[in-house]
Amino acid sequence: MRQKLAFRMKLIPGNEEEYERRHREIWPELVTLLKETGIIDYQIFLDKETSCLFAFQVIEGNANSQDLGDTKIVQKWWKYMADIMETNDDNSPVSIPLPNVFNLK
C-alpha cells in the first residue's frame, strides 16, 4: 500500500542554514533506516519567513518516520537536532500532522 504523509515542524529562528547543513550531512545509517522502513520519497521545505518546515513523505507500506522514535539512531538524531528546533520532552520534534485537502492527479 502506498501512502502519503505531510507534517509541519518549526525551527528556532536563525537556525535555517544550520538545519540545511545538518541535512546535507545526514547520517548514512539514518538514511538506510528510513529507506528500509519503506519511505521512498521524503522532502522537507522551509518557509524562511516563519521558520516553519513542511515535510512530505511517500511510503510503501504502513510505517513512516513518525513510527521510528524507539530506534537508537532516531533518538540520537533528535538529540542532535534539539538545539535548533522546537521539541517535545523526549527531544522529538514537535510535529503537527497536516491533512490532505486537495490532490491534482
Phi and psi restraints in degrees (range 20) as a CNS / XPLOR table:
assign (resid 1 and name C) (resid 2 and name N)
       (resid 2 and name CA) (resid 2 and name C) 1.0 -98.5 20.0 2
assign (resid 2 and name N) (resid 2 and name CA)
       (resid 2 and name C) (resid 3 and name N) 1.0 132.8 20.0 2
assign (resid 2 and name C) (resid 3 and name N)
       (resid 3 and name CA) (resid 3 and name C) 1.0 -133.2 20.0 2
assign (resid 3 and name N) (resid 3 and name CA)
       (resid 3 and name C) (resid 4 and name N) 1.0 160.2 20.0 2
assign (resid 3 and name C) (resid 4 and name N)
       (resid 4 and name CA) (resid 4 and name C) 1.0 -120.9 20.0 2
assign (resid 4 and name N) (resid 4 and name CA)
       (resid 4 and name C) (resid 5 and name N) 1.0 143.1 20.0 2
assign (resid 4 and name C) (resid 5 and name N)
       (resid 5 and name CA) (resid 5 and name C) 1.0 -137.6 20.0 2
assign (resid 5 and name N) (resid 5 and name CA)
       (resid 5 and name C) (resid 6 and name N) 1.0 134.9 20.0 2
assign (resid 5 and name C) (resid 6 and name N)
       (resid 6 and name CA) (resid 6 and name C) 1.0 -132.3 20.0 2
assign (resid 6 and name N) (resid 6 and name CA)
       (resid 6 and name C) (resid 7 and name N) 1.0 144.3 20.0 2
assign (resid 6 and name C) (resid 7 and name N)
       (resid 7 and name CA) (resid 7 and name C) 1.0 -154.3 20.0 2
assign (resid 7 and name N) (resid 7 and name CA)
       (resid 7 and name C) (resid 8 and name N) 1.0 162.7 20.0 2
assign (resid 7 and name C) (resid 8 and name N)
       (resid 8 and name CA) (resid 8 and name C) 1.0 -116.6 20.0 2
assign (resid 8 and name N) (resid 8 and name CA)
       (resid 8 and name C) (resid 9 and name N) 1.0 140.8 20.0 2
assign (resid 8 and name C) (resid 9 and name N)
       (resid 9 and name CA) (resid 9 and name C) 1.0 -132.3 20.0 2
assign (resid 9 and name N) (resid 9 and name CA)
       (resid 9 and name C) (resid 10 and name N) 1.0 173.7 20.0 2
assign (resid 9 and name C) (resid 10 and name N)
       (resid 10 and name CA) (resid 10 and name C) 1.0 -139.2 20.0 2
assign (resid 10 and name N) (resid 10 and name CA)
       (resid 10 and name C) (resid 11 and name N) 1.0 133.6 20.0 2
assign (resid 10 and name C) (resid 11 and name N)
       (resid 11 and name CA) (resid 11 and name C) 1.0 -86.1 20.0 2
assign (resid 11 and name N) (resid 11 and name CA)
       (resid 11 and name C) (resid 12 and name N) 1.0 154.9 20.0 2
assign (resid 11 and name C) (resid 12 and name N)
       (resid 12 and name CA) (resid 12 and name C) 1.0 -73.3 20.0 2
assign (resid 12 and name N) (resid 12 and name CA)
       (resid 12 and name C) (resid 13 and name N) 1.0 123.7 20.0 2
assign (resid 12 and name C) (resid 13 and name N)
       (resid 13 and name CA) (resid 13 and name C) 1.0 -50.2 20.0 2
assign (resid 13 and name N) (resid 13 and name CA)
       (resid 13 and name C) (resid 14 and name N) 1.0 140.8 20.0 2
assign (resid 13 and name C) (resid 14 and name N)
       (resid 14 and name CA) (resid 14 and name C) 1.0 96.4 20.0 2
assign (resid 14 and name N) (resid 14 and name CA)
       (resid 14 and name C) (resid 15 and name N) 1.0 -4.4 20.0 2
assign (resid 14 and name C) (resid 15 and name N)
       (resid 15 and name CA) (resid 15 and name C) 1.0 -108.0 20.0 2
assign (resid 15 and name N) (resid 15 and name CA)
       (resid 15 and name C) (resid 16 and name N) 1.0 15.0 20.0 2
assign (resid 15 and name C) (resid 16 and name N)
       (resid 16 and name CA) (resid 16 and name C) 1.0 -61.4 20.0 2
assign (resid 16 and name N) (resid 16 and name CA)
       (resid 16 and name C) (resid 17 and name N) 1.0 -47.3 20.0 2
assign (resid 16 and name C) (resid 17 and name N)
       (resid 17 and name CA) (resid 17 and name C) 1.0 -64.9 20.0 2
assign (resid 17 and name N) (resid 17 and name CA)
       (resid 17 and name C) (resid 18 and name N) 1.0 -40.0 20.0 2
assign (resid 17 and name C) (resid 18 and name N)
       (resid 18 and name CA) (resid 18 and name C) 1.0 -64.9 20.0 2
assign (resid 18 and name N) (resid 18 and name CA)
       (resid 18 and name C) (resid 19 and name N) 1.0 -40.2 20.0 2
assign (resid 18 and name C) (resid 19 and name N)
       (resid 19 and name CA) (resid 19 and name C) 1.0 -60.4 20.0 2
assign (resid 19 and name N) (resid 19 and name CA)
       (resid 19 and name C) (resid 20 and name N) 1.0 -46.0 20.0 2
assign (resid 19 and name C) (resid 20 and name N)
       (resid 20 and name CA) (resid 20 and name C) 1.0 -63.4 20.0 2
assign (resid 20 and name N) (resid 20 and name CA)
       (resid 20 and name C) (resid 21 and name N) 1.0 -41.5 20.0 2
assign (resid 20 and name C) (resid 21 and name N)
       (resid 21 and name CA) (resid 21 and name C) 1.0 -60.5 20.0 2
assign (resid 21 and name N) (resid 21 and name CA)
       (resid 21 and name C) (resid 22 and name N) 1.0 -47.2 20.0 2
assign (resid 21 and name C) (resid 22 and name N)
       (resid 22 and name CA) (resid 22 and name C) 1.0 -62.5 20.0 2
assign (resid 22 and name N) (resid 22 and name CA)
       (resid 22 and name C) (resid 23 and name N) 1.0 -34.5 20.0 2
assign (resid 22 and name C) (resid 23 and name N)
       (resid 23 and name CA) (resid 23 and name C) 1.0 -77.9 20.0 2
assign (resid 23 and name N) (resid 23 and name CA)
       (resid 23 and name C) (resid 24 and name N) 1.0 -26.6 20.0 2
assign (resid 23 and name C) (resid 24 and name N)
       (resid 24 and name CA) (resid 24 and name C) 1.0 -65.8 20.0 2
assign (resid 24 and name N) (resid 24 and name CA)
       (resid 24 and name C) (resid 25 and name N) 1.0 -26.9 20.0 2
assign (resid 24 and name C) (resid 25 and name N)
       (resid 25 and name CA) (resid 25 and name C) 1.0 -108.7 20.0 2
assign (resid 25 and name N) (resid 25 and name CA)
       (resid 25 and name C) (resid 26 and name N) 1.0 28.6 20.0 2
assign (resid 25 and name C) (resid 26 and name N)
       (resid 26 and name CA) (resid 26 and name C) 1.0 -54.3 20.0 2
assign (resid 26 and name N) (resid 26 and name CA)
       (resid 26 and name C) (resid 27 and name N) 1.0 141.5 20.0 2
assign (resid 26 and name C) (resid 27 and name N)
       (resid 27 and name CA) (resid 27 and name C) 1.0 -67.0 20.0 2
assign (resid 27 and name N) (resid 27 and name CA)
       (resid 27 and name C) (resid 28 and name N) 1.0 131.7 20.0 2
assign (resid 27 and name C) (resid 28 and name N)
       (resid 28 and name CA) (resid 28 and name C) 1.0 -57.2 20.0 2
assign (resid 28 and name N) (resid 28 and name CA)
       (resid 28 and name C) (resid 29 and name N) 1.0 -36.8 20.0 2
assign (resid 28 and name C) (resid 29 and name N)
       (resid 29 and name CA) (resid 29 and name C) 1.0 -67.0 20.0 2
assign (resid 29 and name N) (resid 29 and name CA)
       (resid 29 and name C) (resid 30 and name N) 1.0 -28.1 20.0 2
assign (resid 29 and name C) (resid 30 and name N)
       (resid 30 and name CA) (resid 30 and name C) 1.0 -73.3 20.0 2
assign (resid 30 and name N) (resid 30 and name CA)
       (resid 30 and name C) (resid 31 and name N) 1.0 -42.0 20.0 2
assign (resid 30 and name C) (resid 31 and name N)
       (resid 31 and name CA) (resid 31 and name C) 1.0 -59.4 20.0 2
assign (resid 31 and name N) (resid 31 and name CA)
       (resid 31 and name C) (resid 32 and name N) 1.0 -44.3 20.0 2
assign (resid 31 and name C) (resid 32 and name N)
       (resid 32 and name CA) (resid 32 and name C) 1.0 -59.4 20.0 2
assign (resid 32 and name N) (resid 32 and name CA)
       (resid 32 and name C) (resid 33 and name N) 1.0 -46.0 20.0 2
assign (resid 32 and name C) (resid 33 and name N)
       (resid 33 and name CA) (resid 33 and name C) 1.0 -60.4 20.0 2
assign (resid 33 and name N) (resid 33 and name CA)
       (resid 33 and name C) (resid 34 and name N) 1.0 -45.6 20.0 2
assign (resid 33 and name C) (resid 34 and name N)
       (resid 34 and name CA) (resid 34 and name C) 1.0 -60.4 20.0 2
assign (resid 34 and name N) (resid 34 and name CA)
       (resid 34 and name C) (resid 35 and name N) 1.0 -45.5 20.0 2
assign (resid 34 and name C) (resid 35 and name N)
       (resid 35 and name CA) (resid 35 and name C) 1.0 -65.6 20.0 2
assign (resid 35 and name N) (resid 35 and name CA)
       (resid 35 and name C) (resid 36 and name N) 1.0 -41.1 20.0 2
assign (resid 35 and name C) (resid 36 and name N)
       (resid 36 and name CA) (resid 36 and name C) 1.0 -65.0 20.0 2
assign (resid 36 and name N) (resid 36 and name CA)
       (resid 36 and name C) (resid 37 and name N) 1.0 -25.9 20.0 2
assign (resid 36 and name C) (resid 37 and name N)
       (resid 37 and name CA) (resid 37 and name C) 1.0 -73.8 20.0 2
assign (resid 37 and name N) (resid 37 and name CA)
       (resid 37 and name C) (resid 38 and name N) 1.0 -17.0 20.0 2
assign (resid 37 and name C) (resid 38 and name N)
       (resid 38 and name CA) (resid 38 and name C) 1.0 109.4 20.0 2
assign (resid 38 and name N) (resid 38 and name CA)
       (resid 38 and name C) (resid 39 and name N) 1.0 6.5 20.0 2
assign (resid 38 and name C) (resid 39 and name N)
       (resid 39 and name CA) (resid 39 and name C) 1.0 -78.2 20.0 2
assign (resid 39 and name N) (resid 39 and name CA)
       (resid 39 and name C) (resid 40 and name N) 1.0 111.4 20.0 2
assign (resid 39 and name C) (resid 40 and name N)
       (resid 40 and name CA) (resid 40 and name C) 1.0 -99.8 20.0 2
assign (resid 40 and name N) (resid 40 and name CA)
       (resid 40 and name C) (resid 41 and name N) 1.0 -13.3 20.0 2
assign (resid 40 and name C) (resid 41 and name N)
       (resid 41 and name CA) (resid 41 and name C) 1.0 -152.1 20.0 2
assign (resid 41 and name N) (resid 41 and name CA)
       (resid 41 and name C) (resid 42 and name N) 1.0 126.4 20.0 2
assign (resid 41 and name C) (resid 42 and name N)
       (resid 42 and name CA) (resid 42 and name C) 1.0 -139.6 20.0 2
assign (resid 42 and name N) (resid 42 and name CA)
       (resid 42 and name C) (resid 43 and name N) 1.0 115.0 20.0 2
assign (resid 42 and name C) (resid 43 and name N)
       (resid 43 and name CA) (resid 43 and name C) 1.0 -125.6 20.0 2
assign (resid 43 and name N) (resid 43 and name CA)
       (resid 43 and name C) (resid 44 and name N) 1.0 142.6 20.0 2
assign (resid 43 and name C) (resid 44 and name N)
       (resid 44 and name CA) (resid 44 and name C) 1.0 -127.3 20.0 2
assign (resid 44 and name N) (resid 44 and name CA)
       (resid 44 and name C) (resid 45 and name N) 1.0 129.2 20.0 2
assign (resid 44 and name C) (resid 45 and name N)
       (resid 45 and name CA) (resid 45 and name C) 1.0 -114.4 20.0 2
assign (resid 45 and name N) (resid 45 and name CA)
       (resid 45 and name C) (resid 46 and name N) 1.0 146.7 20.0 2
assign (resid 45 and name C) (resid 46 and name N)
       (resid 46 and name CA) (resid 46 and name C) 1.0 -115.6 20.0 2
assign (resid 46 and name N) (resid 46 and name CA)
       (resid 46 and name C) (resid 47 and name N) 1.0 130.0 20.0 2
assign (resid 46 and name C) (resid 47 and name N)
       (resid 47 and name CA) (resid 47 and name C) 1.0 -96.1 20.0 2
assign (resid 47 and name N) (resid 47 and name CA)
       (resid 47 and name C) (resid 48 and name N) 1.0 101.7 20.0 2
assign (resid 47 and name C) (resid 48 and name N)
       (resid 48 and name CA) (resid 48 and name C) 1.0 -65.3 20.0 2
assign (resid 48 and name N) (resid 48 and name CA)
       (resid 48 and name C) (resid 49 and name N) 1.0 -24.9 20.0 2
assign (resid 48 and name C) (resid 49 and name N)
       (resid 49 and name CA) (resid 49 and name C) 1.0 -68.4 20.0 2
assign (resid 49 and name N) (resid 49 and name CA)
       (resid 49 and name C) (resid 50 and name N) 1.0 -35.3 20.0 2
assign (resid 49 and name C) (resid 50 and name N)
       (resid 50 and name CA) (resid 50 and name C) 1.0 -112.3 20.0 2
assign (resid 50 and name N) (resid 50 and name CA)
       (resid 50 and name C) (resid 51 and name N) 1.0 -7.1 20.0 2
assign (resid 50 and name C) (resid 51 and name N)
       (resid 51 and name CA) (resid 51 and name C) 1.0 63.2 20.0 2
assign (resid 51 and name N) (resid 51 and name CA)
       (resid 51 and name C) (resid 52 and name N) 1.0 20.7 20.0 2
assign (resid 51 and name C) (resid 52 and name N)
       (resid 52 and name CA) (resid 52 and name C) 1.0 -88.1 20.0 2
assign (resid 52 and name N) (resid 52 and name CA)
       (resid 52 and name C) (resid 53 and name N) 1.0 143.8 20.0 2
assign (resid 52 and name C) (resid 53 and name N)
       (resid 53 and name CA) (resid 53 and name C) 1.0 -110.1 20.0 2
assign (resid 53 and name N) (resid 53 and name CA)
       (resid 53 and name C) (resid 54 and name N) 1.0 137.0 20.0 2
assign (resid 53 and name C) (resid 54 and name N)
       (resid 54 and name CA) (resid 54 and name C) 1.0 -115.2 20.0 2
assign (resid 54 and name N) (resid 54 and name CA)
       (resid 54 and name C) (resid 55 and name N) 1.0 119.0 20.0 2
assign (resid 54 and name C) (resid 55 and name N)
       (resid 55 and name CA) (resid 55 and name C) 1.0 -109.2 20.0 2
assign (resid 55 and name N) (resid 55 and name CA)
       (resid 55 and name C) (resid 56 and name N) 1.0 142.5 20.0 2
assign (resid 55 and name C) (resid 56 and name N)
       (resid 56 and name CA) (resid 56 and name C) 1.0 -137.1 20.0 2
assign (resid 56 and name N) (resid 56 and name CA)
       (resid 56 and name C) (resid 57 and name N) 1.0 132.5 20.0 2
assign (resid 56 and name C) (resid 57 and name N)
       (resid 57 and name CA) (resid 57 and name C) 1.0 -130.5 20.0 2
assign (resid 57 and name N) (resid 57 and name CA)
       (resid 57 and name C) (resid 58 and name N) 1.0 143.4 20.0 2
assign (resid 57 and name C) (resid 58 and name N)
       (resid 58 and name CA) (resid 58 and name C) 1.0 -112.6 20.0 2
assign (resid 58 and name N) (resid 58 and name CA)
       (resid 58 and name C) (resid 59 and name N) 1.0 128.6 20.0 2
assign (resid 58 and name C) (resid 59 and name N)
       (resid 59 and name CA) (resid 59 and name C) 1.0 -128.3 20.0 2
assign (resid 59 and name N) (resid 59 and name CA)
       (resid 59 and name C) (resid 60 and name N) 1.0 135.5 20.0 2
assign (resid 59 and name C) (resid 60 and name N)
       (resid 60 and name CA) (resid 60 and name C) 1.0 -97.9 20.0 2
assign (resid 60 and name N) (resid 60 and name CA)
       (resid 60 and name C) (resid 61 and name N) 1.0 113.5 20.0 2
assign (resid 60 and name C) (resid 61 and name N)
       (resid 61 and name CA) (resid 61 and name C) 1.0 113.0 20.0 2
assign (resid 61 and name N) (resid 61 and name CA)
       (resid 61 and name C) (resid 62 and name N) 1.0 -162.2 20.0 2
assign (resid 61 and name C) (resid 62 and name N)
       (resid 62 and name CA) (resid 62 and name C) 1.0 -105.9 20.0 2
assign (resid 62 and name N) (resid 62 and name CA)
       (resid 62 and name C) (resid 63 and name N) 1.0 -13.6 20.0 2
assign (resid 62 and name C) (resid 63 and name N)
       (resid 63 and name CA) (resid 63 and name C) 1.0 -93.5 20.0 2
assign (resid 63 and name N) (resid 63 and name CA)
       (resid 63 and name C) (resid 64 and name N) 1.0 161.8 20.0 2
assign (resid 63 and name C) (resid 64 and name N)
       (resid 64 and name CA) (resid 64 and name C) 1.0 -151.9 20.0 2
assign (resid 64 and name N) (resid 64 and name CA)
       (resid 64 and name C) (resid 65 and name N) 1.0 178.4 20.0 2
assign (resid 64 and name C) (resid 65 and name N)
       (resid 65 and name CA) (resid 65 and name C) 1.0 -60.8 20.0 2
assign (resid 65 and name N) (resid 65 and name CA)
       (resid 65 and name C) (resid 66 and name N) 1.0 -27.0 20.0 2
assign (resid 65 and name C) (resid 66 and name N)
       (resid 66 and name CA) (resid 66 and name C) 1.0 -71.0 20.0 2
assign (resid 66 and name N) (resid 66 and name CA)
       (resid 66 and name C) (resid 67 and name N) 1.0 -10.8 20.0 2
assign (resid 66 and name C) (resid 67 and name N)
       (resid 67 and name CA) (resid 67 and name C) 1.0 -96.9 20.0 2
assign (resid 67 and name N) (resid 67 and name CA)
       (resid 67 and name C) (resid 68 and name N) 1.0 3.5 20.0 2
assign (resid 67 and name C) (resid 68 and name N)
       (resid 68 and name CA) (resid 68 and name C) 1.0 -102.8 20.0 2
assign (resid 68 and name N) (resid 68 and name CA)
       (resid 68 and name C) (resid 69 and name N) 1.0 12.3 20.0 2
assign (resid 68 and name C) (resid 69 and name N)
       (resid 69 and name CA) (resid 69 and name C) 1.0 -63.3 20.0 2
assign (resid 69 and name N) (resid 69 and name CA)
       (resid 69 and name C) (resid 70 and name N) 1.0 -16.6 20.0 2
assign (resid 69 and name C) (resid 70 and name N)
       (resid 70 and name CA) (resid 70 and name C) 1.0 -87.5 20.0 2
assign (resid 70 and name N) (resid 70 and name CA)
       (resid 70 and name C) (resid 71 and name N) 1.0 -6.0 20.0 2
assign (resid 70 and name C) (resid 71 and name N)
       (resid 71 and name CA) (resid 71 and name C) 1.0 -84.5 20.0 2
assign (resid 71 and name N) (resid 71 and name CA)
       (resid 71 and name C) (resid 72 and name N) 1.0 144.8 20.0 2
assign (resid 71 and name C) (resid 72 and name N)
       (resid 72 and name CA) (resid 72 and name C) 1.0 -62.3 20.0 2
assign (resid 72 and name N) (resid 72 and name CA)
       (resid 72 and name C) (resid 73 and name N) 1.0 -39.7 20.0 2
assign (resid 72 and name C) (resid 73 and name N)
       (resid 73 and name CA) (resid 73 and name C) 1.0 -67.2 20.0 2
assign (resid 73 and name N) (resid 73 and name CA)
       (resid 73 and name C) (resid 74 and name N) 1.0 -38.0 20.0 2
assign (resid 73 and name C) (resid 74 and name N)
       (resid 74 and name CA) (resid 74 and name C) 1.0 -68.7 20.0 2
assign (resid 74 and name N) (resid 74 and name CA)
       (resid 74 and name C) (resid 75 and name N) 1.0 -41.3 20.0 2
assign (resid 74 and name C) (resid 75 and name N)
       (resid 75 and name CA) (resid 75 and name C) 1.0 -62.1 20.0 2
assign (resid 75 and name N) (resid 75 and name CA)
       (resid 75 and name C) (resid 76 and name N) 1.0 -38.4 20.0 2
assign (resid 75 and name C) (resid 76 and name N)
       (resid 76 and name CA) (resid 76 and name C) 1.0 -65.6 20.0 2
assign (resid 76 and name N) (resid 76 and name CA)
       (resid 76 and name C) (resid 77 and name N) 1.0 -41.9 20.0 2
assign (resid 76 and name C) (resid 77 and name N)
       (resid 77 and name CA) (resid 77 and name C) 1.0 -63.7 20.0 2
assign (resid 77 and name N) (resid 77 and name CA)
       (resid 77 and name C) (resid 78 and name N) 1.0 -43.7 20.0 2
assign (resid 77 and name C) (resid 78 and name N)
       (resid 78 and name CA) (resid 78 and name C) 1.0 -57.9 20.0 2
assign (resid 78 and name N) (resid 78 and name CA)
       (resid 78 and name C) (resid 79 and name N) 1.0 -45.3 20.0 2
assign (resid 78 and name C) (resid 79 and name N)
       (resid 79 and name CA) (resid 79 and name C) 1.0 -62.0 20.0 2
assign (resid 79 and name N) (resid 79 and name CA)
       (resid 79 and name C) (resid 80 and name N) 1.0 -41.3 20.0 2
assign (resid 79 and name C) (resid 80 and name N)
       (resid 80 and name CA) (resid 80 and name C) 1.0 -62.0 20.0 2
assign (resid 80 and name N) (resid 80 and name CA)
       (resid 80 and name C) (resid 81 and name N) 1.0 -35.8 20.0 2
assign (resid 80 and name C) (resid 81 and name N)
       (resid 81 and name CA) (resid 81 and name C) 1.0 -91.9 20.0 2
assign (resid 81 and name N) (resid 81 and name CA)
       (resid 81 and name C) (resid 82 and name N) 1.0 -11.8 20.0 2
assign (resid 81 and name C) (resid 82 and name N)
       (resid 82 and name CA) (resid 82 and name C) 1.0 -61.9 20.0 2
assign (resid 82 and name N) (resid 82 and name CA)
       (resid 82 and name C) (resid 83 and name N) 1.0 -25.7 20.0 2
assign (resid 82 and name C) (resid 83 and name N)
       (resid 83 and name CA) (resid 83 and name C) 1.0 -78.0 20.0 2
assign (resid 83 and name N) (resid 83 and name CA)
       (resid 83 and name C) (resid 84 and name N) 1.0 -8.7 20.0 2
assign (resid 83 and name C) (resid 84 and name N)
       (resid 84 and name CA) (resid 84 and name C) 1.0 -122.6 20.0 2
assign (resid 84 and name N) (resid 84 and name CA)
       (resid 84 and name C) (resid 85 and name N) 1.0 1.9 20.0 2
assign (resid 84 and name C) (resid 85 and name N)
       (resid 85 and name CA) (resid 85 and name C) 1.0 -131.1 20.0 2
assign (resid 85 and name N) (resid 85 and name CA)
       (resid 85 and name C) (resid 86 and name N) 1.0 159.5 20.0 2
assign (resid 85 and name C) (resid 86 and name N)
       (resid 86 and name CA) (resid 86 and name C) 1.0 -73.1 20.0 2
assign (resid 86 and name N) (resid 86 and name CA)
       (resid 86 and name C) (resid 87 and name N) 1.0 128.0 20.0 2
assign (resid 86 and name C) (resid 87 and name N)
       (resid 87 and name CA) (resid 87 and name C) 1.0 -131.7 20.0 2
assign (resid 87 and name N) (resid 87 and name CA)
       (resid 87 and name C) (resid 88 and name N) 1.0 163.6 20.0 2
assign (resid 87 and name C) (resid 88 and name N)
       (resid 88 and name CA) (resid 88 and name C) 1.0 -85.8 20.0 2
assign (resid 88 and name N) (resid 88 and name CA)
       (resid 88 and name C) (resid 89 and name N) 1.0 176.9 20.0 2
assign (resid 88 and name C) (resid 89 and name N)
       (resid 89 and name CA) (resid 89 and name C) 1.0 -59.3 20.0 2
assign (resid 89 and name N) (resid 89 and name CA)
       (resid 89 and name C) (resid 90 and name N) 1.0 -27.5 20.0 2
assign (resid 89 and name C) (resid 90 and name N)
       (resid 90 and name CA) (resid 90 and name C) 1.0 -91.3 20.0 2
assign (resid 90 and name N) (resid 90 and name CA)
       (resid 90 and name C) (resid 91 and name N) 1.0 12.9 20.0 2
assign (resid 90 and name C) (resid 91 and name N)
       (resid 91 and name CA) (resid 91 and name C) 1.0 76.4 20.0 2
assign (resid 91 and name N) (resid 91 and name CA)
       (resid 91 and name C) (resid 92 and name N) 1.0 -4.2 20.0 2
assign (resid 91 and name C) (resid 92 and name N)
       (resid 92 and name CA) (resid 92 and name C) 1.0 -66.0 20.0 2
assign (resid 92 and name N) (resid 92 and name CA)
       (resid 92 and name C) (resid 93 and name N) 1.0 144.1 20.0 2
assign (resid 92 and name C) (resid 93 and name N)
       (resid 93 and name CA) (resid 93 and name C) 1.0 -66.2 20.0 2
assign (resid 93 and name N) (resid 93 and name CA)
       (resid 93 and name C) (resid 94 and name N) 1.0 142.8 20.0 2
assign (resid 93 and name C) (resid 94 and name N)
       (resid 94 and name CA) (resid 94 and name C) 1.0 -63.5 20.0 2
assign (resid 94 and name N) (resid 94 and name CA)
       (resid 94 and name C) (resid 95 and name N) 1.0 120.3 20.0 2
assign (resid 94 and name C) (resid 95 and name N)
       (resid 95 and name CA) (resid 95 and name C) 1.0 -128.2 20.0 2
assign (resid 95 and name N) (resid 95 and name CA)
       (resid 95 and name C) (resid 96 and name N) 1.0 117.5 20.0 2
assign (resid 95 and name C) (resid 96 and name N)
       (resid 96 and name CA) (resid 96 and name C) 1.0 -104.6 20.0 2
assign (resid 96 and name N) (resid 96 and name CA)
       (resid 96 and name C) (resid 97 and name N) 1.0 115.9 20.0 2
assign (resid 96 and name C) (resid 97 and name N)
       (resid 97 and name CA) (resid 97 and name C) 1.0 -61.5 20.0 2
assign (resid 97 and name N) (resid 97 and name CA)
       (resid 97 and name C) (resid 98 and name N) 1.0 142.7 20.0 2
assign (resid 97 and name C) (resid 98 and name N)
       (resid 98 and name CA) (resid 98 and name C) 1.0 -118.1 20.0 2
assign (resid 98 and name N) (resid 98 and name CA)
       (resid 98 and name C) (resid 99 and name N) 1.0 120.3 20.0 2
assign (resid 98 and name C) (resid 99 and name N)
       (resid 99 and name CA) (resid 99 and name C) 1.0 -74.4 20.0 2
assign (resid 99 and name N) (resid 99 and name CA)
       (resid 99 and name C) (resid 100 and name N) 1.0 147.3 20.0 2
assign (resid 99 and name C) (resid 100 and name N)
       (resid 100 and name CA) (resid 100 and name C) 1.0 -77.2 20.0 2
assign (resid 100 and name N) (resid 100 and name CA)
       (resid 100 and name C) (resid 101 and name N) 1.0 122.8 20.0 2
assign (resid 100 and name C) (resid 101 and name N)
       (resid 101 and name CA) (resid 101 and name C) 1.0 -115.6 20.0 2
assign (resid 101 and name N) (resid 101 and name CA)
       (resid 101 and name C) (resid 102 and name N) 1.0 -6.3 20.0 2
assign (resid 101 and name C) (resid 102 and name N)
       (resid 102 and name CA) (resid 102 and name C) 1.0 -158.0 20.0 2
assign (resid 102 and name N) (resid 102 and name CA)
       (resid 102 and name C) (resid 103 and name N) 1.0 142.0 20.0 2
assign (resid 102 and name C) (resid 103 and name N)
       (resid 103 and name CA) (resid 103 and name C) 1.0 -146.0 20.0 2
assign (resid 103 and name N) (resid 103 and name CA)
       (resid 103 and name C) (resid 104 and name N) 1.0 115.3 20.0 2
assign (resid 103 and name C) (resid 104 and name N)
       (resid 104 and name CA) (resid 104 and name C) 1.0 -98.0 20.0 2
assign (resid 104 and name N) (resid 104 and name CA)
       (resid 104 and name C) (resid 105 and name N) 1.0 116.4 20.0 2
